[in-house]
Amino acid sequence: MLGIFAFSFEVSAQTIPTTAAIDTVAAKSYVGKYKVKEGPFEELIVSIQGGKLYGEAVGQGSAVLAATKEADIFEVVGYDGKIEFVRNDQKVIVKAKLSLQGNIIEAEKQP
């Protein structure tokens, strides 16, 4: 099943539609490297490029992360998925939960 996930991720990455630019100041809290606990890739990298938030599953491809109406939840554009950034009691992002193709992949934010 992991092979199918990887194949689908790479194929879909070629058809990323454009989305509106985000508030880069607010988005900086999401930026960083996230270590995947268990999944078809080891690391998720979140970055800002050209005013848009991107998520990259290392070795699999990348996608625009489009804001939703819910705080800290983004649509993974082109993949029919969502990513939720989880905050601790001090409101600092400590992990990400990626829901994609019926799978949930958790990743801890690295210092």
N, C-alpha and C positions, 0 to 999 in steps of 0.2 A: 504494500500500500504506500510505503514511503516513496518508492520510485514513481508512482503515479502522481503523488503530491508534487514532487520535484519537477516532473515533466509539465504538469499543468501550470505551475508557478512560472516556469521559464517561458512557455508559450504565451501566457496571458500578459506577461511583462511587455510584450511588443506592442500592445494596443492600449496604452495608458492615455485616457483623455485628459484634457487640461482642466484645472480647477482654479478657483480664485486664490489670490495671494493671501497668506495668513499674517497675523500679527506676529512678526518675528521675535519681538521682545518676549511676549507671553510663551511662544513656542520653544524658546531656548531651554525651558525646564524639561522638555521631552528629549532633547538632544543627548545622545550618548550611546554607549555600547551596552548591550543587554546579553548576559550569558544564558543560553537556553538550557533548561534542566533536562528535558527529554524531547527530542524531535529530530526531524530530517536534516537539520542544520545546527551548528554549534553557537552561532552568534547572530544577533539582530542589531543592526546599526541604524539609528535614527539621526537624520541630518536635515539641515535646511539648505535648499538649493534653488536659486532663482525665486525666492520668496515663497517657496512651497515646502511643506514638511514631507520627507521621504522616509520610508522604511526599507531596509535592505536585509534580506535573509542571505547571509554570506554564502556565496557559491550557488545561490538559487535565482537571484534577480532582485529587482527593487520595484517599488510602487509608490505613488503619491498617497499620502495619508490626508484625507479630506475631513474637516471638522463636521461633527454632527450637532444636533441640538443638545446633546447630553455632554456635560463637562468631562473632559479627559477620555472621551471615546471618539475614535476616528474610523472612517470607512477606508478600507484598503482598496483603492480605486482599481478596477479591472479584475478583481479577484473574488468579488462577492464575499468579502470578509470584513471583520472589524478588529480593531486593536484598542484595548482599554489600558490606560496607564493608571497604576494603583499608587496611592499616596499613603504615607505613614501618618501618625498623629501630629507630626510637625509640618504636615502638608508638603513633604518632599517626596518626589516620585521614587519608588523603590523597586517596582517591577512593571512588566508589561504582560498582558494576557492577549494573545493573538488567537482569534477564532477564524478558522479558514477551512473550507471544505469539510465541515463537520468535526474538525479536530480543534482542540484547545492546546496551545503551546504557551507555557509560562517561561518567562525569562527575567532574571534579576539584573537590575541596573548596576553596572560596575562603577566603582569610585573614579 
